[in-house]
Amino acid sequence: SYELTQPPSVSVSPGQTARITCSGDALPKQYAYWYQQKPGQAPVLVIYKDSERPSGIPERFSGSSSGTTVTLTISGVQAEDEADYYCQSADSSGTWEVFGGGTKLTVL
Amino acid sequence: EVQLVESGGGVVQPGGSLRLSCAASGFTFDDYAMHWVRQAPGKGLEWVSLISGDGGSTYYADSVKGRFTISRDNSKNSLYLQMNSLRTEDTALYYCAKQSFSSRGMDVWGQGTTVTVSS
């Protein structure tokens, strides 16, 4: 079965830049999506189609893609950005959706 | 306001069945594909199933294929998940989510309904 791999945790100080990666063999063929989930809340879509930002999402959130890795970048991290972040994409045939294991972002 | 409200969760014994519902409002329901996504306690998100806007196409994760059935009633703006032969590993918070019109992203989520499979 297809898997997306994320680092379990990333830590940054306020104002610094956080980068969260997601790796998968089908990522050159399939778009990636990123979700933010805070404790006790439903996930929120923060990036779609690798690098597009939905309305209402702060500009400090951006996404990029290179080969089999996509990256969520949060510039000028704020305390409120502390959350779990999940990437999502599809297998190479586009049949199944898959989530990465999630990355806990800690703001020191 | 675009809204999704799940219901139908509860406690069930292994081997039992449960039917989850998701009531949609604030958008043209049959224009959008819909997903079920679950999250086991303290764990990450797991995609469960997808249904097209007209209900004609359905897809399942291998972990639930043959046991779960996704369906929708567009006249009632409702999404369903029939869960049979439940296992302890199906214990999770189940979310319904609306797929974006222009991408596979899930742009609206409900607050979830909890399913506990335990003897």
Interface residues (C-beta under 8 A of the other chain):
Chain A: S1 Y31 Y33 Y35 Q37 A42 P43 V44 L45 Y48 K49 E52 P54 D84 Y86 Q88 A90 T95 W96 E97 V98 F99 G100 G101 G102
Chain B: H35 V37 G44 L45 E46 W47 L50 Y59 A61 D62 Y95 S100 S103 R104 G105 M106 D107 W109 G110 Q111 G112
